[in-house]
């Protein structure tokens, strides 16, 4: 794990800096930031997955010991358990609630900083599931396997 730490820090800095740069830069600099951001995110996710898997066993054993401790327990143990549960649930709710905004950000056109598009992707309505399913229906005039 100590060998991965410097790589993890560098990947984090590149990922964060390129993400901020994509929101600020225009033209060729934006293209460079996007080219850095993609590989940095893959490397960061791989390093994070290794870190999480290595730490998972220790975290599960320690968490179980604390939650089912027999005898005298540390003050605030139950409150910590509730706070962790509430935090996880809130994170899932916020993540699910922001999915439409994430789609607008990911699907924004490459020239979104040039003002060529009248409507901001943040003001556009998110695509509906019904509209998506209807666009995937086979066209009877073109055969059973043709989709628009």
N, C-alpha and C positions, 0 to 999 in steps of 0.2 A: 504494500500500500504506500509506503514511503517513496518508492520509485515512481509511482503514478502521480503523486501530489504535484510536482512541478509541471507535468504535462496538463494536469487538470486546471491548474491556475492559468497557464498560458491559453488553453482552450477557452476558459471562462472570459478572460480579458479580450481575446479576439472576437468571441461571440458577442459579448456586450458592446464592444466598440463598433463592430460592423453593423449591429442592429441599430444603434443610435445613429450611426452615419447614414444608414438607409433612410431614416426619417428626415435627414437634414440635406444631404447632398443631391446634386442634379447631374445629368449627363453622364460622361464617362466615369466620373468618380463614383456615381451610384452603381454603375455596372461592376466596378471593382469591388465595392462593398458587398454587393450581392454574391459575387463569386467567392469572396472570403466567408461570408455568412453560412452558406450551405455546407461546405466541408467542415467548418468549425462546429456547426451544430451536430453533425454526425459524430465527429470525434468526441465532443462533449457528452453526447448521449451514451456512447460506448463506455467512456471512462466513468460516467455516473452509474451506469448499470453494473460495472465491475465493483465499484465502491459499495453500491447498495446491496449487491448479492453477498459480498464479503461481510458486511456489517449486519445483515439480516438475522443470521443465527444468533449472534450476540444480543441484538436488540430484542428478539422474541424471548429468549431465555431470561434476560434481565427484566423485561416487562412482565412476564408471567410471574416471576419471583415477587415482584413488587405488588402485583394485583392480588395474589393469593397468599400473601405473607401470613404466617401463623404466629400468634403471640403478639408481642408488643410491636406496633408499627410506627413509622415515622409520621409526624403530624402533617396533615394536608395531603396524604396519599390519595384519598378518595377524590378530593377536589382536582388533583392533577389528572387523574383518570378521566373525570368528566370534561376537563378543559381540553384534553387531547381528543376525545370523541367529538366535542363540539367543533374544534378546529378542523378536523378531518371532514366533517359533514359540511361546514361552511365552505371549505375549499372546493369540495365537489359541486356544491350549489353554484358558487361563483364561476367555476370552470364551465359548467353546463349552460349557465346564463350568458356567457360571453362567446359561445360558439358562433352565433351569427356575425359578431364583430370580427372574429378571427377569419371567417370566410371572406369578408369584404377586404380585409388587409391582405390576405394571401392572393386573392383574385384581382387585386388592383392592377390596372394596366401599367406597362413599363413607363409610360410617359405621363403618369398621374401628377407630376409636379409642374408640367408645362401649361396647365390650364386649358388643355384642348378638350376636356370633357366637362360638360356643363354641370353635371350633378356629382357631388362628392360621394365616394363609396360609403361614407358614414351616414349619409342621409337616405341612401337607397334602401328599399325594403329588402329584407333577406329573402332568398328564394324559398318558396313553399315546397313541402313534400309533395303536395298534389300536383303542382306545376312540374316538378322533377319527374314524377311517375308518368304524367301525361306526355312529357317530351320523350319518354322511353317506349311508348306504345308503338308496335309495328304499324307501318303505313300499309293499308290493304292494297293500295295500287302498286306498291313496289315489291311485294313478296313478304313472306312471314319473318324474314331475318333482317329486314332493313329498318333502321332506327334513324330518327332525325337528330 
